[in-house]
């Protein structure tokens, strides 16, 4: 991998790289690969030699809009990201919604590599190296998207939704607030923050803020009890402190982690509008 240090992607080291993957070759696709539609077209790409499933959404004709890599939460399937992918497709975006590899390594440690290899797959298969690439992620995916924005120079702009940003601080808060969730996540992470501080640092976007020079939109519900809004507030402050003037924080009053508004339906249309405006303003 000439000129590229990919160890930062697998071992979690906070390190700058110019292009964090050239291994995103296609492993095959089912159906017409280059036409989008409701539900997208299933594809499989390679990430560090392993298959990752995704769905490609592409307008019938080129629109000049950015191409977006969309990363879901821990509990959201690729198909369940239709709420975001279909309306953005209708507005002219090409999107690749991807899943994650599940075996062999610790939770979240390989997420950035999967995002970078999704970018490589798009560039190789759609022949769109000059089209702006943006990242959109929710929860786990928002955290990974922020870290990928720090490490992959191909990324022009990022939108992180409900993203945990300081995982150790978040976990320490859970210990008293929600002991059962804390124990579940300790098992998933493979240890506590005190037992492995370097691992928690490696998966925390807050520690990458100084390496993110491109625009960042942070969106959070004010009533998020899964990953509280302070996560985005911490990240916003860190980005500003590092000199990133192209960052914005949008707090959705009364919304929860999945943008549900108390006893009302999810505020999905509002989120789509925010993302559309953000990439229109920042991706060119």
Backbone bond lengths (Angstrom), bond angles and torsions (degrees), N, CA, C in turn:
res aa  C-N    CA-C-N  psi(-1)  N-CA   C-N-CA  omega(-1)  CA-C   N-CA-C  phi
1 X - - - 1.452 - - 1.518 108.32 -
2 X 1.307 116.05 86.91 1.454 121.19 -171.00 1.517 110.94 -64.86
3 X 1.343 114.63 130.99 1.447 120.96 176.16 1.508 115.06 70.03
4 X 1.303 117.83 9.78 1.457 120.21 -175.79 1.513 110.34 -127.71
5 X 1.324 116.27 126.89 1.458 121.06 176.62 1.512 107.68 -103.44
6 X 1.323 116.87 103.76 1.463 120.39 -176.65 1.513 112.98 -93.80
7 X 1.307 119.22 1.53 1.460 119.46 -179.39 1.519 111.70 -63.29
8 X 1.337 116.07 -26.93 1.462 119.40 178.23 1.516 111.79 -62.81
9 X 1.333 116.92 -22.93 1.452 119.99 -176.20 1.516 111.54 -83.74
10 X 1.301 118.00 -30.84 1.457 120.78 -174.82 1.519 113.43 -98.47
11 X 1.340 117.63 -33.59 1.456 117.42 -177.36 1.522 112.47 -99.15
12 X 1.344 117.04 -1.99 1.453 120.22 175.27 1.517 114.35 82.07
13 X 1.333 118.99 7.19 1.444 121.05 179.96 1.521 110.07 -66.03
14 X 1.329 116.98 136.92 1.457 120.73 176.35 1.519 107.40 -80.07
15 X 1.318 116.05 101.83 1.455 121.02 -173.32 1.517 108.99 -147.92
16 X 1.324 116.93 141.41 1.460 120.55 -179.46 1.526 109.85 -83.88
17 X 1.319 115.94 135.92 1.462 121.14 172.63 1.503 107.48 -132.34
18 X 1.332 116.53 155.51 1.459 120.97 -176.83 1.510 112.56 -84.51
19 X 1.314 117.09 -32.74 1.455 120.78 -177.21 1.515 105.40 -155.13
20 X 1.337 115.94 103.68 1.460 117.80 -163.87 1.508 114.19 -84.06
21 X 1.307 119.28 11.21 1.456 118.52 173.64 1.513 111.86 -167.51
22 X 1.330 114.78 141.59 1.462 120.14 167.01 1.517 108.66 -131.48
23 X 1.328 116.44 24.57 1.465 119.54 -175.16 1.515 112.79 -111.22
24 X 1.341 117.76 18.79 1.452 120.05 -174.83 1.506 114.31 -85.38
25 X 1.316 119.66 42.88 1.458 121.21 -178.74 1.519 110.67 -71.37
26 X 1.315 114.73 155.79 1.457 119.61 -179.53 1.519 110.77 -75.35
27 X 1.338 116.20 138.99 1.459 121.38 171.62 1.525 110.83 -102.24
28 X 1.320 115.47 5.86 1.457 118.97 179.35 1.508 111.02 123.51
29 X 1.320 115.99 158.24 1.452 121.50 178.61 1.505 109.01 -141.84
30 X 1.314 115.01 147.27 1.455 120.28 179.13 1.511 108.43 -103.59
31 X 1.341 117.03 121.61 1.451 119.84 -179.72 1.510 111.06 94.41
32 X 1.347 118.07 -176.93 1.467 122.56 -177.54 1.512 111.09 -71.98
33 X 1.315 117.95 107.72 1.455 122.71 -168.04 1.519 113.46 -65.42
34 X 1.297 118.73 -29.60 1.453 120.64 -168.60 1.515 113.29 -107.05
35 X 1.324 118.37 22.55 1.453 120.78 175.59 1.521 108.93 -127.73
36 X 1.319 115.61 127.20 1.448 119.63 178.62 1.514 111.23 -85.99
37 X 1.302 116.72 175.22 1.448 120.95 177.56 1.505 109.53 171.44
38 X 1.309 117.15 176.24 1.457 120.57 179.65 1.522 109.52 -58.33
39 X 1.311 116.27 125.04 1.452 120.42 -177.44 1.506 113.96 90.18
40 X 1.321 118.14 -13.28 1.454 121.37 178.90 1.511 113.33 69.19
41 X 1.319 115.59 177.40 1.460 123.48 178.69 1.526 108.41 -107.63
42 X 1.327 119.51 122.47 1.470 120.52 179.37 1.522 111.38 -63.32
43 X 1.318 116.61 134.07 1.463 122.54 175.22 1.522 108.19 -136.15
44 X 1.319 115.17 165.55 1.465 122.18 173.07 1.518 107.39 -133.21
45 X 1.342 117.22 129.52 1.458 119.64 174.52 1.521 109.17 -123.43
46 X 1.321 114.94 167.30 1.461 120.82 -176.97 1.520 110.28 -99.59
47 X 1.324 116.31 134.88 1.455 121.87 173.83 1.522 107.99 -128.88
48 X 1.309 116.16 110.32 1.463 122.46 -177.12 1.525 111.25 52.71
49 X 1.343 115.13 40.83 1.450 121.85 175.55 1.509 115.60 83.56
50 X 1.326 118.17 2.48 1.456 121.82 -179.70 1.532 110.05 -117.28
51 X 1.336 117.53 149.56 1.465 120.13 -177.74 1.522 112.29 -77.37
52 X 1.332 114.99 141.48 1.463 122.67 173.22 1.524 107.47 -128.64
53 X 1.309 116.59 127.74 1.459 120.35 179.51 1.523 110.95 -87.17
54 X 1.313 115.02 149.25 1.452 120.17 178.48 1.511 110.74 -157.27
55 X 1.316 115.22 -177.50 1.462 122.13 175.00 1.519 108.91 -134.04
56 X 1.319 115.11 133.32 1.456 122.21 -179.73 1.518 109.69 -103.04
57 X 1.319 115.94 128.28 1.465 123.25 175.90 1.525 107.08 -116.85
58 X 1.329 116.65 121.75 1.456 119.22 -175.41 1.517 111.15 -143.02
59 X 1.337 118.40 130.74 1.459 120.66 176.88 1.527 111.30 -60.26
60 X 1.309 116.59 153.32 1.461 120.66 -179.57 1.522 111.67 -62.82
61 X 1.347 116.42 -32.15 1.452 120.72 179.20 1.529 109.00 -127.76
62 X 1.343 118.39 149.07 1.470 120.38 178.24 1.526 111.18 -58.70
63 X 1.321 115.82 139.87 1.468 120.97 -179.04 1.518 112.87 -117.64
64 X 1.335 117.12 -13.15 1.453 119.93 -175.81 1.510 114.20 82.18
65 X 1.336 117.64 -1.67 1.459 120.22 178.35 1.531 109.76 -76.11
66 X 1.312 117.10 158.69 1.475 120.12 179.95 1.529 112.17 -60.89
67 X 1.311 114.61 157.63 1.462 122.30 172.10 1.525 107.80 -98.82
68 X 1.335 116.72 131.42 1.453 121.39 -173.51 1.521 111.57 -116.27
69 X 1.330 116.38 135.17 1.462 122.83 168.75 1.519 107.08 -98.16
70 X 1.329 116.59 122.55 1.461 122.28 -173.87 1.526 109.21 -111.33
71 X 1.337 116.21 125.61 1.465 122.76 -176.30 1.529 109.44 -116.09
72 X 1.336 118.06 120.18 1.464 120.98 -175.31 1.523 113.41 -82.30
73 X 1.326 114.92 177.31 1.453 121.30 176.61 1.525 110.50 -77.71
74 X 1.322 115.72 177.32 1.464 121.15 179.31 1.521 111.68 -62.73
75 X 1.325 117.73 -34.30 1.464 121.53 -172.82 1.527 113.09 -104.32
76 X 1.327 117.93 6.13 1.462 122.08 -176.47 1.517 110.13 -106.63
77 X 1.322 117.24 129.84 1.460 120.43 176.46 1.525 110.05 -78.48
78 X 1.327 115.31 164.53 1.460 120.57 176.68 1.527 110.26 -58.09
79 X 1.333 116.63 -44.57 1.463 120.52 -178.28 1.524 111.97 -63.58
80 X 1.331 117.38 -32.34 1.458 120.78 -177.87 1.525 112.93 -72.80
81 X 1.335 117.85 -7.55 1.457 120.43 174.06 1.528 112.25 -83.19
82 X 1.343 116.86 8.19 1.466 120.78 175.80 1.521 112.51 -56.12
83 X 1.342 116.53 -30.81 1.470 119.34 -179.01 1.521 111.48 -57.89
84 X 1.320 116.65 -29.33 1.456 122.09 179.12 1.524 111.84 -97.88
85 X 1.340 116.38 -43.03 1.455 120.76 -173.42 1.529 112.36 -66.79
86 X 1.318 117.86 -45.51 1.464 119.33 -175.69 1.527 113.38 -64.65
87 X 1.351 120.25 -46.03 1.456 118.13 177.79 1.520 113.74 -65.61
88 X 1.358 117.33 -33.99 1.459 118.78 177.49 1.525 111.13 -72.05
89 X 1.327 116.86 -35.28 1.461 120.20 172.62 1.524 110.40 -58.60
90 X 1.324 117.14 -43.88 1.460 121.50 179.95 1.524 111.75 -62.63
91 X 1.327 116.81 -23.30 1.467 120.71 178.99 1.526 111.97 -93.89
92 X 1.335 116.91 6.16 1.458 120.58 171.51 1.506 116.64 103.06
93 X 1.337 117.74 5.80 1.461 120.36 -179.93 1.531 110.71 -85.18
94 X 1.319 115.53 146.19 1.462 122.15 163.81 1.519 106.93 -94.36
95 X 1.345 116.43 134.74 1.464 120.34 -177.20 1.518 110.46 -133.85
96 X 1.309 115.72 141.15 1.459 122.42 167.94 1.520 107.29 -118.51
97 X 1.335 115.85 109.94 1.463 122.09 175.38 1.524 107.54 -93.60
98 X 1.305 117.94 124.86 1.467 120.75 -173.40 1.515 111.86 -119.68
99 X 1.318 115.68 158.30 1.449 122.41 170.46 1.517 110.19 -96.58
100 X 1.328 115.42 -162.23 1.463 121.27 -178.51 1.524 110.24 -130.82
101 X 1.318 115.31 151.00 1.465 119.19 170.50 1.534 108.93 -72.63
102 X 1.330 116.51 146.26 1.460 119.21 -170.27 1.520 114.88 -112.21
103 X 1.299 119.30 -17.67 1.458 118.19 -169.70 1.520 111.49 -120.15
104 X 1.317 115.43 156.45 1.457 120.71 168.06 1.510 116.42 96.00
105 X 1.343 118.22 -22.96 1.461 119.04 -177.20 1.522 109.77 -140.99
106 X 1.314 115.75 168.30 1.458 120.61 -177.31 1.522 111.43 -70.65
107 X 1.318 113.75 154.75 1.455 123.59 -177.34 1.532 111.17 -52.50
108 X 1.325 116.04 127.87 1.469 126.42 175.57 1.517 114.99 75.04
109 X 1.321 118.26 -9.74 1.460 118.40 -171.53 1.522 111.78 -69.38
110 X 1.359 117.60 -23.33 1.464 119.98 -178.24 1.526 112.83 -108.48
111 X 1.319 117.54 7.91 1.461 120.56 -176.56 1.525 112.27 -62.04
112 X 1.332 116.69 -39.94 1.460 119.96 -178.25 1.521 110.86 -64.25
113 X 1.319 116.97 -40.75 1.462 120.03 177.56 1.521 110.95 -61.20
114 X 1.332 117.52 -38.49 1.457 120.52 179.22 1.526 110.97 -64.83
115 X 1.325 117.72 -39.58 1.461 120.93 177.34 1.523 110.66 -65.79
116 X 1.321 116.51 -46.33 1.467 119.70 -178.94 1.524 111.73 -63.32
117 X 1.310 117.13 -37.14 1.462 119.84 178.41 1.520 111.66 -73.27
118 X 1.326 117.98 -27.00 1.464 120.53 171.46 1.527 110.10 -65.00
119 X 1.327 116.89 -41.38 1.466 120.57 175.80 1.528 110.14 -60.88
120 X 1.322 117.23 -44.80 1.469 121.06 179.42 1.521 111.30 -61.54
121 X 1.346 116.60 -41.48 1.466 120.06 179.15 1.526 110.55 -60.85
122 X 1.321 116.77 -43.76 1.465 120.48 179.43 1.524 110.85 -61.70
123 X 1.314 117.14 -45.78 1.457 119.95 -178.26 1.526 111.68 -65.34
124 X 1.326 116.36 -37.71 1.463 119.95 -178.96 1.523 112.08 -73.83
125 X 1.316 117.32 -43.06 1.453 120.64 -171.40 1.515 114.13 -89.96
126 X 1.323 117.92 -26.79 1.461 119.88 179.15 1.515 112.47 -101.53
127 X 1.332 116.37 -5.31 1.464 121.44 179.06 1.524 110.91 53.30
128 X 1.325 116.03 49.29 1.458 120.83 -175.86 1.521 111.24 -126.00
129 X 1.319 116.37 49.93 1.453 119.80 -176.62 1.530 112.50 -60.84
130 X 1.347 117.26 -27.92 1.466 120.54 -176.47 1.520 112.99 -92.27
131 X 1.308 118.51 -6.59 1.450 121.05 177.58 1.526 108.85 -77.37
132 X 1.330 118.32 133.16 1.472 120.04 -179.56 1.529 112.13 -58.86
133 X 1.328 115.43 137.99 1.457 121.81 177.87 1.529 109.08 -106.83
134 X 1.321 115.52 127.57 1.458 120.56 174.97 1.516 110.59 -120.89
135 X 1.325 116.00 158.71 1.465 121.87 178.29 1.520 109.42 -117.83
136 X 1.337 115.28 138.30 1.462 121.67 173.02 1.526 106.86 -131.22
137 X 1.315 117.37 129.67 1.459 119.83 178.65 1.513 111.13 -142.56
138 X 1.330 115.04 147.41 1.458 120.41 177.19 1.524 109.87 -117.16
139 X 1.329 116.99 131.03 1.463 123.36 176.89 1.536 110.15 57.69
140 X 1.331 118.88 -117.21 1.470 120.74 175.80 1.527 110.22 -51.34
141 X 1.319 116.32 -43.06 1.461 120.29 -179.63 1.517 112.96 -67.01
142 X 1.337 117.26 -32.56 1.452 119.75 175.76 1.509 111.92 -67.60
143 X 1.321 116.16 -40.70 1.461 121.10 176.26 1.523 110.97 -61.10
144 X 1.335 116.33 -46.47 1.464 120.52 179.82 1.527 111.37 -65.68
145 X 1.324 117.31 -37.86 1.471 120.68 -179.67 1.518 111.46 -63.79
146 X 1.321 117.36 -39.12 1.460 120.32 177.54 1.522 111.03 -64.51
147 X 1.327 116.42 -42.37 1.468 118.65 178.46 1.532 110.98 -66.63
148 X 1.330 117.17 -37.77 1.462 120.05 177.78 1.529 111.25 -65.63
149 X 1.334 117.03 -36.04 1.462 120.42 177.96 1.525 111.42 -61.98
150 X 1.328 116.09 -30.14 1.467 120.26 177.80 1.510 112.54 -74.54
151 X 1.333 117.38 -27.21 1.463 121.10 -169.07 1.525 115.16 -108.99
152 X 1.314 118.03 -16.29 1.468 120.49 -175.37 1.526 109.51 -117.70
153 X 1.330 116.21 112.07 1.454 121.98 -176.54 1.532 113.19 -70.13
154 X 1.325 118.01 -10.65 1.458 120.11 178.79 1.523 112.23 -76.60
155 X 1.311 117.57 -17.14 1.462 122.47 -176.93 1.526 109.48 -78.74
156 X 1.333 116.11 125.31 1.460 121.13 -177.73 1.523 113.00 -96.20
157 X 1.334 118.30 -27.46 1.452 121.06 -177.36 1.522 108.79 -162.28
158 X 1.336 116.34 155.57 1.465 121.20 -174.22 1.522 110.63 -140.28
159 X 1.337 115.55 142.03 1.463 121.60 171.57 1.524 107.97 -124.61
160 X 1.326 117.08 120.09 1.467 122.57 -178.33 1.518 108.61 -113.65
161 X 1.333 115.92 122.02 1.455 122.71 -175.71 1.525 109.92 -108.56
162 X 1.317 117.30 125.60 1.473 122.69 175.35 1.527 112.04 51.75
163 X 1.310 117.88 42.05 1.468 121.28 -171.07 1.520 112.71 -89.15
164 X 1.346 118.17 128.99 1.471 120.25 165.43 1.527 108.57 -67.35
165 X 1.316 117.73 133.95 1.462 119.50 -174.87 1.523 114.39 -122.63
166 X 1.331 118.09 -26.37 1.466 121.78 174.32 1.525 105.77 -124.75
167 X 1.325 116.33 91.95 1.463 120.45 -167.56 1.522 111.88 -68.04
168 X 1.319 118.00 -37.06 1.463 120.04 178.52 1.528 110.75 -64.12
169 X 1.305 116.94 -45.87 1.468 121.41 179.70 1.522 110.31 -63.55
170 X 1.312 115.81 -41.41 1.461 121.67 177.40 1.535 110.82 -61.00
171 X 1.327 116.68 -45.95 1.461 120.93 -179.10 1.527 111.57 -66.22
172 X 1.314 117.14 -40.17 1.458 119.64 179.52 1.526 111.64 -63.89
173 X 1.333 116.52 -32.92 1.451 120.34 174.78 1.512 112.32 -68.97
174 X 1.333 116.11 -37.65 1.460 120.60 179.80 1.524 112.56 -65.93
175 X 1.315 116.78 -28.03 1.468 120.29 -175.18 1.533 110.91 -54.55
176 X 1.319 116.64 -38.61 1.460 120.42 179.24 1.523 112.03 -96.08
177 X 1.310 116.43 -36.31 1.465 120.68 -174.37 1.519 112.84 -74.23
178 X 1.336 116.40 -40.01 1.460 120.47 -175.92 1.528 109.60 -146.32
179 X 1.327 118.10 77.99 1.471 121.62 -174.46 1.521 114.00 -56.81
180 X 1.323 118.00 -38.18 1.464 119.41 -178.05 1.526 110.91 -67.95
181 X 1.335 117.20 -41.49 1.464 119.58 176.62 1.524 110.44 -66.77
182 X 1.320 116.50 -37.98 1.459 120.28 177.33 1.525 110.72 -58.19
183 X 1.325 117.81 -46.96 1.455 120.80 -179.59 1.523 111.44 -64.57
184 X 1.340 117.21 -38.27 1.463 120.84 178.24 1.527 110.88 -62.78
185 X 1.331 116.49 -42.69 1.455 119.94 -178.30 1.526 111.98 -74.73
186 X 1.316 117.94 -34.24 1.470 119.84 174.81 1.523 109.72 -57.73
187 X 1.319 116.28 -42.29 1.464 120.51 177.77 1.517 111.00 -63.87
188 X 1.344 116.16 -42.65 1.467 119.84 179.72 1.525 111.52 -65.78
189 X 1.323 116.49 -41.49 1.461 120.76 -178.63 1.526 112.67 -77.00
190 X 1.312 117.12 -20.04 1.455 120.00 178.69 1.506 114.04 85.68
191 X 1.324 117.38 21.15 1.456 120.90 178.73 1.512 110.94 153.57
192 X 1.321 116.54 170.38 1.464 121.98 -179.95 1.529 109.80 -90.28
193 X 1.340 117.00 164.88 1.465 119.22 175.52 1.522 113.51 -57.81
194 X 1.321 117.53 -34.87 1.467 119.89 179.28 1.526 111.46 -69.54
195 X 1.320 116.68 -32.54 1.461 120.61 -178.30 1.529 112.47 -76.37
196 X 1.338 117.69 -30.42 1.468 119.84 -176.21 1.527 110.30 -146.32
197 X 1.320 118.05 69.86 1.465 120.49 -176.54 1.521 113.55 -62.42
198 X 1.329 118.41 -32.06 1.461 120.33 -178.59 1.530 111.73 -67.26
199 X 1.312 116.41 -38.09 1.465 120.09 176.74 1.527 110.43 -62.88
200 X 1.317 117.00 -46.59 1.466 120.28 -179.53 1.527 111.02 -64.35
201 X 1.303 117.03 -35.72 1.459 120.19 176.27 1.528 110.34 -65.25
202 X 1.319 116.64 -40.45 1.461 121.36 -176.68 1.523 112.68 -64.84
203 X 1.332 118.01 -29.46 1.464 120.43 -178.12 1.532 112.40 -100.83
204 X 1.326 117.54 10.47 1.463 121.99 -177.59 1.530 110.62 -105.43
205 X 1.321 118.74 112.93 1.467 121.34 -178.88 1.523 113.61 -57.29
206 X 1.320 117.99 -29.12 1.460 120.32 -177.65 1.523 111.31 -54.22
207 X 1.330 116.81 -34.64 1.463 120.71 -177.11 1.527 112.48 -80.56
208 X 1.334 117.31 -2.58 1.458 122.45 177.10 1.522 111.85 -106.17
209 X 1.328 117.80 0.42 1.464 120.94 -171.32 1.528 111.95 -56.29
210 X 1.309 117.16 -39.10 1.460 120.48 -178.78 1.509 114.05 -67.34
211 X 1.330 118.11 -13.56 1.461 122.00 -179.88 1.530 112.84 -99.68
212 X 1.326 117.19 -3.06 1.463 120.08 -179.37 1.521 108.81 -96.20
213 X 1.328 115.92 107.83 1.457 121.14 -178.52 1.525 112.65 -101.99
214 X 1.328 117.36 -8.10 1.455 122.19 -176.75 1.540 110.29 -97.27
215 X 1.343 117.50 165.38 1.464 120.26 -175.86 1.523 113.35 -63.05
216 X 1.341 115.73 143.92 1.459 122.54 -179.64 1.524 109.75 -135.03
217 X 1.329 115.70 126.17 1.458 122.86 171.10 1.518 108.44 -104.78
218 X 1.329 116.61 127.41 1.459 122.90 176.93 1.523 108.08 -113.03
219 X 1.345 116.34 124.27 1.463 121.47 -179.33 1.517 108.15 -123.38
220 X 1.328 116.41 130.58 1.460 120.24 -177.34 1.519 110.02 -148.13
221 X 1.322 115.89 142.66 1.444 120.59 172.45 1.517 110.84 -79.24
222 X 1.336 116.93 138.63 1.466 119.60 -178.06 1.521 112.24 -68.05
223 X 1.349 116.82 -22.14 1.458 120.62 -179.04 1.529 112.88 -106.21
224 X 1.315 116.87 22.93 1.465 121.23 179.03 1.521 109.26 -67.98
225 X 1.332 116.96 115.21 1.456 121.86 178.45 1.532 111.98 -102.91
226 X 1.330 117.93 -0.51 1.461 121.90 176.31 1.520 109.67 -87.91
227 X 1.311 116.15 -55.83 1.463 122.06 172.90 1.529 105.89 -128.64
228 X 1.308 118.74 92.15 1.465 121.73 -170.69 1.528 113.51 -54.44
229 X 1.338 114.09 155.97 1.467 122.20 -174.30 1.517 113.12 -57.05
230 X 1.344 116.66 -23.65 1.462 119.03 179.30 1.523 112.16 -57.06
231 X 1.324 117.31 -27.26 1.467 119.79 177.81 1.520 111.50 -57.91
232 X 1.332 116.59 -46.64 1.464 119.52 178.29 1.521 111.54 -71.42
233 X 1.327 117.00 -32.96 1.467 119.53 177.07 1.524 110.71 -65.62
234 X 1.335 117.44 -40.74 1.465 120.36 176.17 1.530 110.71 -61.64
235 X 1.323 115.96 -44.30 1.469 119.83 -177.89 1.523 111.10 -66.24
236 X 1.313 116.12 -41.60 1.466 120.47 178.72 1.527 110.39 -59.56
237 X 1.321 116.53 -46.40 1.463 120.38 179.72 1.523 111.34 -63.26
238 X 1.332 116.84 -39.78 1.470 120.31 -179.52 1.522 111.37 -67.34
239 X 1.317 117.21 -40.24 1.467 120.46 178.05 1.524 110.50 -64.56
240 X 1.328 116.37 -44.25 1.465 119.83 178.42 1.526 110.73 -62.15
241 X 1.331 116.21 -42.70 1.464 120.32 -178.77 1.519 111.95 -64.53
242 X 1.341 116.30 -29.26 1.466 119.93 -179.64 1.523 112.45 -84.54
243 X 1.339 117.27 -2.54 1.462 120.58 176.31 1.506 115.60 99.19
244 X 1.334 118.03 8.15 1.466 120.33 178.45 1.527 108.34 -82.25
245 X 1.320 116.08 104.22 1.463 120.91 -178.23 1.521 112.27 -82.06
246 X 1.333 117.35 -14.74 1.463 121.37 -176.82 1.522 110.26 -99.46
247 X 1.300 115.41 61.82 1.456 120.43 177.31 1.514 109.09 -135.14
248 X 1.331 115.92 145.88 1.461 121.07 -177.43 1.518 109.37 -140.42
249 X 1.320 115.67 140.20 1.457 121.95 177.24 1.523 108.64 -114.66
250 X 1.344 116.31 123.34 1.456 122.44 177.49 1.526 108.23 -117.27
251 X 1.335 116.66 113.66 1.458 121.74 175.70 1.525 108.96 -99.68
252 X 1.343 115.82 124.34 1.458 121.42 -179.00 1.526 108.04 -92.90
253 X 1.317 116.62 108.39 1.459 121.74 -174.20 1.530 110.94 -61.68
254 X 1.340 115.50 127.60 1.454 121.66 176.03 1.510 115.43 79.73
255 X 1.327 118.60 1.43 1.466 121.31 -176.71 1.521 111.04 -92.43
256 X 1.338 115.22 150.00 1.448 121.75 178.00 1.517 112.11 -97.80
257 X 1.336 116.06 -163.63 1.456 121.86 -173.12 1.524 112.61 -63.06
258 X 1.319 116.69 -36.21 1.463 121.40 179.40 1.531 111.26 -101.80
259 X 1.334 115.37 20.66 1.460 124.25 177.20 1.526 112.82 65.53
260 X 1.351 115.11 21.96 1.452 119.36 168.30 1.531 107.96 -71.01
261 X 1.323 116.69 142.26 1.456 120.63 -175.85 1.516 109.15 -110.23
262 X 1.319 115.69 86.20 1.456 122.78 -177.68 1.526 109.24 52.42
263 X 1.313 118.45 -113.08 1.462 120.06 -177.43 1.530 111.91 -97.04
264 X 1.298 116.86 12.19 1.455 121.50 -179.77 1.528 110.06 -101.71
265 X 1.323 115.78 174.52 1.463 121.45 179.43 1.528 110.39 -70.85
266 X 1.331 115.21 164.95 1.464 120.50 176.74 1.529 111.21 -59.61
267 X 1.313 114.45 145.90 1.465 120.92 -179.14 1.530 110.10 -88.89
268 X 1.333 116.89 52.30 1.458 120.57 -172.36 1.528 112.63 -66.90
269 X 1.316 117.58 -39.11 1.468 119.43 -178.05 1.521 111.15 -61.89
270 X 1.335 116.12 -39.84 1.454 120.26 177.25 1.520 111.20 -62.13
271 X 1.335 117.48 -42.96 1.468 121.15 -179.11 1.528 110.32 -64.90
272 X 1.330 117.06 -42.98 1.464 120.55 178.23 1.524 110.20 -60.82
273 X 1.326 117.66 -43.16 1.468 120.61 179.08 1.526 111.28 -61.58
274 X 1.332 117.07 -43.36 1.461 120.18 179.31 1.524 111.35 -61.03
275 X 1.328 116.12 -44.94 1.468 120.44 -179.13 1.516 110.76 -65.60
276 X 1.319 117.57 -44.01 1.463 121.65 179.81 1.524 110.27 -59.71
277 X 1.308 117.09 -48.54 1.466 119.92 -179.63 1.527 111.43 -62.85
278 X 1.339 115.71 -38.42 1.460 119.44 -178.15 1.531 111.41 -62.91
279 X 1.322 116.58 -49.23 1.456 117.86 -177.48 1.530 112.01 -72.79
280 X 1.319 117.82 -27.50 1.454 120.41 173.87 1.525 110.40 -63.72
281 X 1.328 116.14 -37.92 1.467 121.36 -178.29 1.526 113.64 -79.04
282 X 1.334 118.56 -29.36 1.463 119.35 -164.22 1.530 116.22 -120.59
283 X 1.320 119.09 -6.70 1.467 119.00 -170.65 1.515 114.62 -95.20
284 X 1.311 118.65 0.94 1.469 119.02 -174.23 1.511 111.50 -114.27
